[in-house]
Amino acid sequence: MFVAQIILCSSIYGQCVGFEDRNIANRNLVGCEKRVELLVQDASKSMPQFVVAHTRCKKIPGLAA
């Protein structure tokens, strides 16, 4: 299982914000990467002053699909 994570940063505010999608755990890496893309699109619309600094799919240890 994988969880989507993104980090957004703003030079205007001088800070970064991290998000982890805990509501949706993806069974495979491809599904997680698609979820990351959706999170980035949503964040770009709702927080245009922030830019994407980093994305990743974190594997959740101990969970099998």
N, C-alpha and C positions, 0 to 999 in steps of 0.2 A: 504494500500500500504506500501511496505517496501523497504528500500534502503540498499545495502550491504556496509559495512565499514570494513577496515582492518588497523592495525597498524603494521609497520615493524620497527625493531630496529637493529642497528649494533654496536657491541662493538669495531670494528675497527675504525669507524668514530665517535663513541660516540654520536650518535643521533638517533632519531626515526622519521619516516615519516608516516603520515596517508593518507589513500585514501578513498574516498567515490564515489561510482559508481552512478553519477547523470544522466547518459544516460539511464539507465535501472531501472525502478521502478517495483518491483515484486508485483503481486496481493496478494500473500500469503507468509507465513513464509518459507514453504518448497522450493519454487522457489528462495527466497532470499538466503537461506542456500546453495543451489546449485550454485548460482552466486558467493557467497563468496568463495566456493571451487575453482571455475575457476579463480577468482582473485588471490588467493594464489598460484595456479599453475603457472600463468603467471608471477607473481612477483618473484617467486623462480627461474624461468628461466632467467628473465631479470636483476634481482638484487640478485645474489647468496650470496653476502656478508651480506645481511639482513636476519633476521629470523622473523617469524610471532610472534608478542607479544600479539596480541588481534584481535579477529574478532567479529562482531555482525551484526545483522539486526535491523536497526532503523525504527520504525514505523513512518510514515509521518502523523501527525495529520490533520484532516480535509478532507482527500481524501478517497473516498469510491470506491470500485471496483464494 
